[in-house]
Amino acid sequence: MSINVQCISPSKVIRGEGAWNKSIESITKLCKSPLIIGRSSATKKLRASFENDLLLNGIRAISFDLDHDCCELDIQNTIQFSKNHNCDGIIAAGGGKVLDAGKLIADLLGINCITVPLSASTCAGWTALSNIYTPDGKFIKDKTLKNCPNLLIFDHSIVRSAPPRTLASGIADAIAKWYESSLTSNRSQDGFVQQAVQMARVLRDQLFLNGLNAFKDPLGDSWVTVAEGCALTAGIIGGLGGARCRTAAAHPIHNGLTQLAYINKPLHGELVGFGLLVQLYLEEKHSNSKLPTQAKSQLIDFLSQLNLPISIDSICLRNGSSNELHKACRFACKDYSDIHHLPFPINEKDLLEALESYRSLPKTSYITIK
């Protein structure tokens, strides 16, 4: 067996109601003058409260607001700001792209990283991976980092207050772990990969069983299982199984679709969920089994109940023409794209056909600003 080097999990995870307050002692052991980064104006007050909490415990934190998504411009500006203020750690508090930015900045500076997801929209708070975008949100590449975060703080009381749309997006992103890993890795002889695929199957079943209840009622019993499944368990699967367990077609399709312009910008998981439907269409075309068709029908119903996109119209493109969609297909099918992990060949023409097949679905799921 060849040598594998994997970053499987954060050094410490503190989760539950009031986890932030319980984490301050751990933060003091990691840094004395951290930089708190975030972006959304909606979370600015919360991040200011973090800064005050740390100050009361002898930690001189300073805040810095990102201007864009996780992009090279913001990364370099933040690195320079951190150096100017002699910061010895990064506390990234926000959604997936803020968490990705924080991890990458800490990695480049060689300082400790603390992630504080403010929603369950992705597993970015867990992983040793950052996705890099242009300032206007077009995916460029992903970058493998030296380590997972030193500390992940998943405070239920904070995450519970995030908009329901973020949880729905997280469910779509997390459920993709099964659909992608089972397709690319089901014949792997690597025990870690086999175990990761089975974890993805269990997570899928939990999300189908509890996802809608958690979406409707963040105070209900289902919410903890679902939110932690999206933000934490999905990260374990990627860390344990490696790159081939993370992605097949759904994520590369997301990457391609980010190259286009939108009326209302979709969240990461919203595009990944739609990408799963496209992936299942491709599986139908290359399979003698009825399983992809059955899975597609089940997934369409499930995504619709969560108000997630199931058609070209519902992803709210400014221009949904075939020429525009072809741009996304060209990007998704680049030579080194993970879409080529599929167990059958794929090209731009095949992918465009698959995307076009979703024009005529019932328009029951339109992305709205919530």
N, C-alpha and C positions, 0 to 999 in steps of 0.2 A: 504493500500500500504506500502511495506517495505521502509526503509530509504535508499536512494541512495546518495552517495557522488561522485560528478563528477567535474573534472577540464575541463572546456569547451573551454577556449580560453586564449591566452596571455593577460596580463594586458593592453598592448598597442600594436597596430600594426601600423607601418608607412610604407606606400606603394606608389610607383610611381617613376617617373623619378627623380633621384637625392635624393632618400629617405635617403641614408647614410648621406649626409651632413645635411639634415634636422633633423637627429636623434641625432646629437652630444649633443645638449642641454639636451635631455632626458637621454642620457648616463651619463652625468655629475651628474644627480640626483640619479643615481643608484650605481655608483662606482667612485673611484678616482684612483685606481691602479688595473685595470682588467688584466686578462690573456687572450690573444687572441690565440685560438687554431685552427689549421688547419692541413692538411696533404699533399695535392697534391702540387708537385713542380710547376705546372701550375698556381696555385693561390698564390704562395709565394710573388710575387711582389705586388699583390693587398692587401694582408694582411699587408705587410710592409707599404703600403700607408695608411691603416687604423691606424696603430700605429703612424705614423707621424701626421695624421690629429688630433688624440686625444691629442698628445703631444702639438700641437699648441694651444689647448684649455685647457691646464692645467691638462690633464689626463695622468698619468704615466703608460702607458700600456707596457706589456712585452709579447713577443711571445713564443709559444711552439709548436713544430711540433710533431704530433702523428706518431708513427712508423707503426701502423697497423690500422685495422678497430676498431670499438667500442668494445674493448676487455678488460678483467680484468687487464692485464699487463699494457696497456696504461693508463687505469683509475687510477691505483695506482701510477704509475710514475708521472702522471700529478697532482694528488692530493698532492703528496709530494713536487713537484716543486712549486705548488701554495702556499703551506704553507711556504716553505723556503723564498719565495719572498713577503709574506704578501699580497697576492692578495685578493681583496675584491669583485670580480665579475668575471664571465666568459663570454667572447665573442666568440661564436663558429661560424666560417665562413667556409662554405664548403658544401659538399653534405650531404645526409641523415645520414651517419654513423658518420661523424664529428659532426653534430648537435646532434645526439643521445648521443655521448660521452660528449659533452659540457653540455647538460641538466643533465646527470647523475652525472657528477663531481660537478656541482653547487648544485645539490640536496644533495649529500653526505657531502659537505662542509657547507651547509646552507647559501650560498651566492647567490646574484642575478645572473640571467642568461639572456643573450642577444643572440638571434640567428639571423644570417645573411646568409640566403640561397644564395649560389652562382649559383644555378641552380633551375629549377622547377621539379627536378627528383622525389621528394617525398614531403609529408606534414610533415616531421619530425621537421621542424622549429616551428610548431604550437603546437604539442601535449605534454601531460604529460606522455610520454611513451618512453622508450629506449630499443632497441633491442641489445642484447649482443652476440658477436661472439667470436670464437677462433681467435688467431693471424693470422691464414691462411683463415679466412672468413667463417667458418662453424657456422651456427646459433646455439646458445645454449638456450636462453630463452629471454622473454621480461620482463621488469621491470616497474611497474607503479610508477610514481613519485608523489611527494607531490603537485606539482603545474605545470602548463604550464609556459613557459618562461615569464619573466617580460616584455620583449620587443622583438618584432619581426620586423626586418627591411627587407623589400622586395623591393629592388632597381631595378626597371625595366632596367635601363641602364647596370647594372652589370649582371643580370640574362639573359638578351637578348644576351649577348656575349658567353654564355655557348654553348658547342657543341650541335647540333640538336639532337643527340642521347639521351641526358639527358632529353629533353622535351618529346620525344617519350616514353621513359621509364616512365616519370611522368604521361603521359596520360594513359598508361596501368594500372599503380598503382591506379590512381584516378577513372578510369572507373570501377575498381573492386568493388568500394564502393556500386554501384547499384547491381551488380550481386551477391555479397555476402550478403548484408543487406536485399535485397528483398527475399532471400531464407531463411535466418535464423530468420527474424524479421517481416515478412509480417502479422503475426497474433498477434503481440504484442498489448496489450491494453494500453501500456505506451505512453502518448501523445508525449513526447520527442522523443521516438523511432520512432513513426509514422512520425513525422515531419522530422527526420533525413533521413528516407527511401525516403521520397518525395524529399528532397534536393538532395539525391543521384541520383534519377531519372532525375531531371532537369540537374544536372551536366553531367550525361551520355549523354543526348540529346545535350547539348552544345558542348561536346567533339566530338561527332559524326559529328555535324554540322560544327564545326570550327577547329577541331584538325589537319586535313591534311593541311589546309591553314596556320595555325600557324607554323607547322613543316617546311613547305616550305619557309615561309616568316616571319622572326621574326620582321620585320618592319611593317607588315600589321596590319589591324584593329583586326584581330582575335587573335593575339598573347596575348594581355593583358587578355582577357577572359579566354583563355586556360591556360596560365601560372599561373594566380592567382587561377584558378579552381583547378589545380594540387597541388599547394603549400599551398594554404590557405583554400579554400572551403572544400577540402577533409578532412582537419584537423577539421573543424567545425563539419562535419558529424560524425567523430569518437568521438569527445568530447561530442556532444549532444546525440548521440545514445548509447554510451558506447561500451563495448567490443563486444557485439553481433552484433553491426552494423559494426564492423571493419573487421570481418573475418568469412569465412565459410570454403571452401576448397582451394581457390587459394593461400592464404598466407601460410597455413600449407604445401602445395605442394612446394612453394618457399623454406620454411625452410628445407624441406627434400632434395631438389635438391642442396642446398648449401653444403650438406655433401659430394658431389662428386667433382672430379677434372675436370678442364676445360682447353681447349687450349687458348681461349680468355674468360676471366672472364665476365660473364653477369652482368648487372646492376640489382638492386632490381626489378624494374618494368618490366624488360624483362622477368624475371622468373615468376613474378606474372601474367603477361599477358598470358604466356603459361599455367600457372596453371588454369587460367579461362577457357581455352579451355578444359582442363582435367575435370574441374568441370562440364562443360556443357555436356560432354560425360556421366558423372555419372548421371546427371539429366535426360538425355535421357533414360537411362537404368531403371530409377525408376519413369517414368512419362508416362501417356497415352496421354499427350498433344504433339503437334508438335512444341510448342514454344521453347523448348531447342534446337531443330534441326535448327530452323530458326535463333535463336540467335547465334548459333555456326557458321553458314554460314556467317552471317553478321560480326561477330567478326573476323573470319579468313580473310575476305576481308579487313577489316579495319586495322588489325595489319600488314598485308602484305604491305599495302600502306605506313605504317610508318617504314618499314624495321625491324619489330619486329618478334621474333621467333614464328613459327607455327608448328614446327616438332622437333623430337628428334635431328636430325642432326643440326638444326639451333640454338640449344642452345650450340653447340660447346663443347660437352663433350669429354674428353680424351678417355673415354671408355663408350660407350653407350649400353653395353650388358645388358641383362635382369638381370643378377646377380647384376650389379652396380645399375640399376634402383630399384631393390628390396631394396637396402640399403636406398634409399631415401624414399620409401614407408613405410619401417619399422619406420623411424624417424617420418614421417608425421602422422602416425597412432598410435603414442604412446597414452597411456591411457588418459592423460590429454590434448591432442592436441585439438585445436579449430576446427579441422576437424569434430569432433563429435558434433558440432553445426548443422551439416546437418540434415535435417528432415527425414533421412533414415540411416540405419546402414551402416558402411563402414569398410572394413578391408584391409590388405595389398594386398591380391589377387585381390580384386576389383580395387584397385588403380593402381596396376601394369598393369592390363588389359587396364585400361583407358589410361595410359601413352603409352603403346605399340600401341594403336590405332592410334597414331600420327606419326608412323614411315614412312608411305607411302604417306603422304601429299606432294604436290609439293614443291620442295625446293626453294621457292621464297623469303625466308627471312633469310638471314644469318647475324649473328652479326659480325660487323667489327669494328675495332678501327677507330674512327673518330676524 
